[in-house]
Amino acid sequence: MKLCILGGGGFRTPFVWQALLRDTGRPRVDRVSLYDTDAGRLQVMVRILRQLAAEFPDAPEVAATTDLDTALTGSDFIFAAIRVGGLHGRQIDEHVALGLGVIGQETTGPGGLAYAIRTLPVMIDIARRTRRLAPEAYFLNFTNPAGIITEALQAELGDRILGICDTPSELGRRVAGLLGHDHQRLQLDYVGLNHLGWMRRILLDGRDVLPDLLADDELLARLEETTIFGADWLRSLGMIPNEYLHYYYDNRDAVARISAARTTRGDFLAATQTAFYDQAAHTDDVAQLWRQAVEQREASYMAEAKGGVQGAPAAHSQGPEDDRTADPSQLGYAGVALAVMRAISRNERAAAILNVRNRGTVQGLPYDAVVEVPTVIDANGVHPLTVDPPGLAELGLMQQVKAVEQRIIAAVRAGSRSAAVTAFALHPLVDSRAVAGRLVDAYVAQIPEVAAALPNS
């Protein structure tokens, strides 16, 4: 089978590669095509992958190209992890918002909307090429903001497009570790949108074990979400929120902390990743250099939410099983993606929390809206499981954010700046028509790809 990785020169590609190396089932991926617009980064990535494969005699063949059609042609699976505008665009996303007193974050709030505006035209073009060059391929979208991108691409690819985020699955794994259970035995009751969801129950042999965790002061203190939200808030909700809900529940504090730090996540990644690729060009053991960069990157993830600052290690908690020693084929984006590919290609029935078409799964949201819910995957595709209706507070927030997402997609399809302003104004983290207008004006002025996507008034 052929796997195409779009954005193959990106930093996360080795995670997927390590998962493929450890997959011994049949059929399996035996050809990997890396596509990127940056030939230099592609060369670095191919060197890393080949070094990581040194101990695997049956490693897949890997090829790199800057020609999109070549990469897509004949693919069985396509992973999309591109960043239109690069990290410089992300920095602008963040700083424009912060300069106007609202959250500056990659996927949440106005920064995520600006990212979506410049990314949608590129991804829609890729989807149309996929339909022509690899019509039977399943398209696994990692490109952020994952919910918006996945929903827009349904018009081109139907149910062969699905969105992947590792945050809900990793939450389940960490809770299982804390409670001493095998995470593969758990059934997770999770509902939401991408980066906006709640773990409501964790079932083990028909019993909900989440109350056990919420009642145990010592165990709860070791959960990362407790560091972010506090034990009292988790107990008050009776659920574990996705970590990105920090930007909603603690919005003023989050804006103040990020503004005071003056260095955003985008600033940190732009500096460290530029240094990594520069150093990699002159380093023999690039695989080890990559491992060190990963450790630095992960240690500072969501630092502002965990009481740290970008560039310094944040507070970190996890269960007895340290993920650094676990099988890479089961962890993170790569683990979820590999489970999906196994289920589809081998009919190995699997469960995963994915971004898929609603189809009535979440009452109160449109049929064609993309939601993040538990699913079952097999050779016939991805099947969302029915979930209990969300509470009023959760559903209301989901409805408002979903309305914004759908308006952003419509604004880009129409190329309408005024429609984009309306979408920004309706977002609960903007909540101002005047600020919305200034946000869109600033993004249009500073990011050429945003201006190109919104040529009409």
C-alpha distance (Angstrom), angle and dihedral (degrees) to the residues before:
residue distance angle dihedral
M1 . . .
K2 3.76 . .
L3 3.80 121.7 .
C4 3.80 119.3 -165.8
I5 3.81 117.2 -159.7
L6 3.80 113.0 -161.6
G7 3.77 109.0 -156.3
G8 3.80 87.5 27.7
G9 3.79 92.9 161.1
G10 3.79 89.1 62.6
F11 3.77 126.6 114.3
R12 3.82 96.7 -109.3
T13 3.81 97.2 55.7
P14 3.85 94.8 95.1
F15 3.81 90.1 59.7
V16 3.79 90.0 61.8
W17 3.81 91.0 42.9
Q18 3.82 92.9 53.6
A19 3.79 89.7 52.0
L20 3.81 90.8 51.6
L21 3.80 92.2 48.7
R22 3.80 91.2 57.4
D23 3.79 95.6 45.8
T24 3.81 108.1 102.4
G25 3.80 100.2 168.5
R26 3.80 126.8 108.0
P27 2.92 133.7 -82.5
R28 3.78 93.7 30.8
V29 3.78 137.9 166.5
D30 3.81 107.6 -83.6
R31 3.82 98.4 165.0
V32 3.80 127.3 50.4
S33 3.78 122.2 -172.9
L34 3.79 116.2 -164.6
Y35 3.79 116.8 -157.1
D36 3.78 125.5 -170.5
T37 3.78 138.2 144.9
D38 3.83 90.2 -131.0
A39 3.82 109.7 75.4
G40 3.79 92.7 -172.8
R41 3.78 93.8 57.0
L42 3.79 90.1 46.2
Q43 3.81 90.0 56.6
V44 3.80 91.2 50.8
M45 3.79 91.3 48.6
V46 3.82 93.9 50.1
R47 3.81 89.1 53.2
I48 3.81 91.1 51.0
L49 3.80 93.2 48.3
R50 3.78 93.5 49.1
Q51 3.79 91.8 50.0
L52 3.79 91.2 49.3
A53 3.83 88.8 50.3
A54 3.81 94.8 52.0
E55 3.81 92.7 105.3
F56 3.82 94.7 43.8
P57 3.82 111.4 79.1
D58 3.81 93.2 -174.7
A59 3.80 95.6 49.3
P60 3.81 115.7 147.8
E61 3.77 119.2 -96.2
V62 3.78 111.8 -101.7
A63 3.79 127.6 -154.6
A64 3.79 130.6 174.0
T65 3.78 129.4 -150.2
T66 3.79 141.8 167.3
D67 3.81 90.1 -151.2
L68 3.79 109.9 96.6
D69 3.80 97.4 -160.4
T70 3.79 92.0 51.6
A71 3.79 90.7 52.1
L72 3.81 94.5 48.4
T73 3.80 100.2 42.9
G74 3.79 113.6 109.4
S75 3.81 95.8 -2.6
D76 3.79 120.1 156.6
F77 3.80 93.6 -166.2
I78 3.78 130.5 18.7
F79 3.78 125.3 -160.9
A80 3.80 113.8 -162.5
A81 3.80 116.5 -159.6
I82 3.78 105.7 149.8
R83 3.80 130.6 148.9
V84 3.79 112.5 -151.7
G85 3.78 108.6 -154.5
G86 3.79 92.0 17.3
L87 3.78 124.1 -124.4
H88 3.80 89.6 -47.0
G89 3.79 87.4 66.0
R90 3.79 90.1 50.2
Q91 3.80 90.5 52.3
I92 3.81 90.0 53.9
D93 3.82 90.6 47.0
E94 3.78 89.6 56.1
H95 3.79 101.7 39.6
V96 3.83 96.8 45.2
A97 3.80 89.8 54.9
L98 3.79 94.9 44.6
G99 3.80 90.2 48.4
L100 3.81 87.9 60.1
G101 3.80 94.2 46.2
V102 3.81 98.7 -103.7
I103 3.78 132.4 110.9
G104 3.78 116.3 -71.2
Q105 3.80 106.7 -156.7
E106 3.79 135.3 137.9
T107 3.81 100.6 -115.4
T108 3.79 105.8 7.5
G109 3.79 124.3 78.5
P110 3.81 125.7 -20.4
G111 3.79 95.3 -17.1
G112 3.79 89.9 58.0
L113 3.80 91.1 48.2
A114 3.80 92.2 51.9
Y115 3.80 89.2 48.4
A116 3.81 90.0 51.1
I117 3.81 93.5 49.3
R118 3.80 94.5 56.8
T119 3.81 94.2 37.9
L120 3.81 101.0 48.9
P121 3.84 98.0 70.2
V122 3.80 91.2 51.0
M123 3.79 94.3 46.0
I124 3.81 93.3 46.3
D125 3.81 88.9 53.6
I126 3.82 90.2 49.4
A127 3.81 90.6 49.8
R128 3.79 91.7 52.1
R129 3.81 90.9 50.0
T130 3.80 89.1 48.5
R131 3.79 90.8 53.7
R132 3.81 88.5 54.7
L133 3.82 101.7 38.1
A134 3.83 103.2 31.1
P135 3.82 106.4 18.0
E136 3.81 94.5 163.7
A137 3.80 95.5 48.7
Y138 3.78 123.8 114.2
F139 3.79 110.4 -130.4
L140 3.82 113.4 -143.8
N141 3.78 108.9 -166.4
F142 3.80 120.7 -151.0
T143 3.81 93.8 156.7
N144 3.79 112.6 117.9
P145 2.92 139.3 -89.9
A146 3.79 76.8 41.1
G147 3.80 99.1 -174.4
I148 3.81 95.1 51.7
I149 3.80 94.7 43.4
T150 3.81 93.4 46.7
E151 3.81 92.4 48.9
A152 3.80 93.3 49.7
L153 3.81 92.6 49.5
Q154 3.80 93.1 54.3
A155 3.81 87.8 80.8
E156 3.81 88.0 62.2
L157 3.80 104.5 32.2
G158 3.80 106.0 22.6
D159 3.80 115.0 -158.2
R160 3.82 92.5 -13.7
I161 3.80 88.2 82.4
L162 3.79 119.3 78.4
G163 3.77 133.4 163.3
I164 3.78 125.2 -127.4
C165 3.78 128.5 -155.3
D166 3.78 121.6 164.2
T167 3.80 97.5 -156.5
P168 3.85 98.8 91.6
S169 3.81 94.4 42.9
E170 3.79 92.6 47.0
L171 3.80 89.7 50.1
G172 3.81 88.8 55.9
R173 3.81 90.9 48.3
R174 3.80 92.6 50.4
V175 3.80 93.7 47.7
A176 3.79 90.1 49.3
G177 3.79 89.9 52.2
L178 3.78 92.5 50.2
L179 3.81 91.6 50.8
G180 3.81 93.7 42.8
H181 3.80 96.3 -115.8
D182 3.80 132.5 132.3
H183 3.79 104.7 -103.9
Q184 3.82 90.8 -145.9
R185 3.82 89.4 66.2
L186 3.78 93.5 56.0
Q187 3.78 127.4 98.0
L188 3.80 111.5 -153.2
D189 3.81 121.2 -147.7
Y190 3.80 100.8 -156.0
V191 3.79 129.4 155.8
G192 3.78 134.5 177.4
L193 3.77 147.0 73.7
N194 3.77 125.2 -67.0
H195 3.82 108.7 -62.1
L196 3.80 89.3 -0.4
G197 3.78 111.8 79.6
W198 3.78 147.1 106.4
M199 3.80 135.4 -129.4
R200 3.80 100.9 -138.6
R201 3.80 103.7 170.9
I202 3.80 136.8 8.3
L203 3.78 109.1 -157.3
L204 3.80 123.5 -157.0
D205 3.81 115.0 179.1
G206 3.78 89.5 -22.0
R207 3.82 95.8 -48.9
D208 3.79 124.5 109.9
V209 3.83 106.8 -126.6
L210 3.81 96.1 -179.3
P211 3.84 92.2 91.2
D212 3.82 88.0 56.7
L213 3.78 89.5 59.3
L214 3.80 95.5 43.6
A215 3.81 90.8 51.1
D216 3.82 95.7 50.3
D217 3.83 111.4 83.0
E218 3.80 94.5 -167.2
L219 3.80 96.8 48.4
L220 3.77 94.1 41.1
A221 3.80 90.6 53.4
R222 3.82 88.7 60.6
L223 3.80 93.5 57.4
E224 3.81 115.8 100.1
E225 3.79 91.6 -139.1
T226 3.80 88.8 59.8
T227 3.80 88.9 57.6
I228 3.80 88.7 52.0
F229 3.82 102.0 40.5
G230 3.80 106.8 15.7
A231 3.80 127.7 -117.2
D232 3.80 94.4 -95.0
W233 3.81 92.5 57.2
L234 3.80 93.1 48.7
R235 3.79 90.8 50.0
S236 3.79 91.3 46.3
L237 3.80 90.7 54.2
G238 3.79 94.0 39.9
M239 3.81 86.0 -143.2
I240 3.79 139.9 78.0
P241 3.81 111.4 -114.0
N242 3.78 122.5 -145.6
E243 3.80 106.3 -96.6
Y244 3.82 91.4 -114.9
L245 3.80 89.4 67.3
H246 3.80 84.2 77.9
Y247 3.80 85.9 83.5
Y248 3.82 89.8 58.5
Y249 3.80 102.9 36.5
D250 3.83 93.8 41.2
N251 3.78 99.7 25.9
R252 3.81 99.9 142.7
D253 3.78 92.8 45.2
A254 3.81 91.9 47.4
V255 3.81 93.0 50.8
A256 3.80 90.9 47.1
R257 3.81 94.1 49.0
I258 3.79 95.8 47.1
S259 3.81 91.7 44.8
A260 3.80 92.1 49.1
A261 3.79 91.8 49.8
R262 3.83 90.1 54.3
T263 3.81 88.0 -158.9
T264 3.76 115.7 91.2
R265 3.79 128.8 -161.3
G266 3.79 88.0 -102.5
D267 3.81 91.0 54.1
F268 3.79 90.6 50.9
L269 3.79 94.8 48.1
A270 3.80 93.4 44.4
A271 3.80 90.7 55.1
T272 3.80 98.0 41.5
Q273 3.80 97.5 41.7
T274 3.79 93.2 46.6
A275 3.79 88.1 51.7
F276 3.80 91.1 47.4
Y277 3.80 95.8 52.8
D278 3.81 91.7 43.0
Q279 3.80 91.6 51.4
A280 3.81 93.0 42.4
A281 3.78 90.9 61.4
H282 3.82 88.6 64.2
T283 3.83 101.1 34.7
D284 3.79 126.8 93.1
D285 3.82 98.3 -158.8
V286 3.80 97.2 51.5
A287 3.81 92.6 157.9
Q288 3.80 91.3 62.5
L289 3.79 90.6 44.5
W290 3.80 88.2 53.8
R291 3.82 92.2 50.2
Q292 3.80 90.5 53.2
A293 3.80 91.2 48.8
V294 3.82 90.3 50.3
E295 3.79 91.1 54.1
Q296 3.80 91.5 51.0
R297 3.79 92.1 46.3
E298 3.81 96.5 48.4
A299 3.81 93.8 45.0
S300 3.81 90.8 62.8
Y301 3.81 98.3 42.1
M302 3.84 111.1 135.5
A303 3.78 88.3 -8.9
E304 3.81 93.8 162.4
A305 3.81 90.4 57.2
K306 3.80 92.4 49.5
G307 3.76 96.9 49.3
G308 3.81 98.2 -95.5
V309 3.79 137.4 99.1
Q310 3.77 131.5 -116.3
G311 3.77 111.5 -82.2
A312 3.80 94.0 28.8
P313 3.80 127.2 85.7
A314 3.78 113.1 -93.7
A315 3.77 126.5 -141.9
H316 3.79 108.1 -79.6
S317 3.76 132.9 -168.2
Q318 3.75 132.5 175.8
G319 3.76 143.3 153.4
P320 3.80 131.1 -84.2
E321 3.80 91.2 -80.1
D322 3.81 108.5 76.1
D323 3.80 106.7 -144.4
R324 3.80 90.6 -144.4
T325 3.80 89.3 70.6
A326 3.79 96.4 42.1
D327 3.80 126.5 101.4
P328 3.85 107.4 -79.9
S329 3.80 89.0 -145.4
Q330 3.82 89.0 69.5
L331 3.79 101.3 42.4
G332 3.78 135.6 88.2
Y333 3.78 126.6 -27.6
A334 3.79 90.6 -23.7
G335 3.78 93.6 54.9
V336 3.80 93.4 49.6
A337 3.81 92.3 45.0
L338 3.80 93.5 48.8
A339 3.81 91.0 49.3
V340 3.81 89.5 53.2
M341 3.81 92.6 48.8
R342 3.80 92.3 47.7
A343 3.79 92.2 49.9
I344 3.79 94.0 49.5
S345 3.81 100.4 39.6
R346 3.83 97.9 38.6
N347 3.79 100.4 25.9
E348 3.81 88.4 -119.8
R349 3.79 98.5 158.1
A350 3.81 109.9 -130.7
A351 3.79 140.6 170.4
A352 3.80 125.8 -134.4
I353 3.79 140.4 154.6
L354 3.81 105.1 -112.6
N355 3.79 142.2 163.9
V356 3.81 104.8 -105.5
R357 3.81 141.8 148.5
N358 3.79 110.2 -69.2
R359 3.84 99.1 -132.6
G360 3.81 90.4 -179.3
T361 3.81 93.4 -51.5
V362 3.81 93.0 125.4
Q363 3.79 111.5 39.8
G364 3.78 113.0 -136.2
L365 3.82 96.3 35.1
P366 3.82 127.0 92.6
Y367 3.79 119.4 -89.5
D368 3.80 93.2 -117.4
A369 3.82 96.7 42.3
V370 3.78 115.7 117.7
V371 3.80 112.3 -120.2
E372 3.80 133.3 178.6
V373 3.80 108.0 -122.1
P374 3.81 142.2 135.4
T375 3.78 113.1 -74.6
V376 3.78 140.4 -178.3
I377 3.81 117.0 -133.0
D378 3.79 127.7 -160.8
A379 3.80 139.6 142.8
N380 3.80 89.2 -66.7
G381 3.79 92.9 59.3
V382 3.79 137.0 -106.6
H383 3.80 121.5 -25.0
P384 3.83 119.8 -169.7
L385 3.78 115.6 -140.3
T386 3.78 121.8 -128.4
V387 3.80 112.0 -103.7
D388 3.79 132.3 -165.2
P389 3.81 112.6 -97.0
P390 3.82 114.1 -88.3
G391 3.78 119.5 -112.7
L392 3.80 118.4 -94.1
A393 3.81 94.3 -100.7
E394 3.79 93.1 49.7
L395 3.80 95.0 42.2
G396 3.80 92.4 47.9
L397 3.78 92.0 53.8
M398 3.80 91.7 45.2
Q399 3.80 91.5 50.5
Q400 3.78 94.0 49.6
V401 3.81 94.3 47.5
K402 3.81 92.1 43.9
A403 3.81 90.2 52.3
V404 3.80 88.7 53.6
E405 3.80 92.2 48.3
Q406 3.79 92.6 51.3
R407 3.80 91.4 47.3
I408 3.81 90.7 52.2
I409 3.80 90.9 52.5
A410 3.81 89.8 49.5
A411 3.81 91.6 47.1
V412 3.79 91.8 54.1
R413 3.80 93.3 46.0
A414 3.83 88.3 52.5
G415 3.81 94.1 38.5
S416 3.81 86.7 -131.2
R417 3.78 121.3 159.4
S418 3.81 93.1 -172.2
A419 3.80 90.9 53.5
A420 3.80 88.8 51.4
V421 3.81 90.5 52.0
T422 3.81 89.7 53.1
A423 3.80 90.7 51.8
F424 3.81 92.2 49.8
A425 3.82 91.7 47.8
L426 3.80 91.7 53.1
H427 3.79 94.0 52.1
P428 3.83 110.0 107.4
L429 3.82 91.0 -134.7
V430 3.82 92.4 55.6
D431 3.82 101.6 34.8
S432 3.82 95.3 168.3
R433 3.79 130.9 93.2
A434 3.79 92.0 -154.7
V435 3.80 93.8 50.1
A436 3.80 90.3 45.2
G437 3.79 90.8 56.5
R438 3.80 92.6 48.6
L439 3.80 91.0 48.1
V440 3.80 93.9 53.0
D441 3.81 92.0 43.8
A442 3.81 90.7 52.3
Y443 3.80 94.5 46.9
V444 3.81 91.3 48.3
A445 3.80 90.8 49.2
Q446 3.81 96.6 46.7
I447 3.82 105.3 33.4
P448 3.82 115.6 54.9
E449 3.81 92.9 -161.5
V450 3.82 90.7 57.5
A451 3.79 91.1 49.7
A452 3.80 90.3 49.7
A453 3.82 91.4 50.6
L454 3.84 93.1 51.5
P455 3.82 106.0 42.2
N456 3.82 95.1 145.1
S457 3.80 128.8 73.8
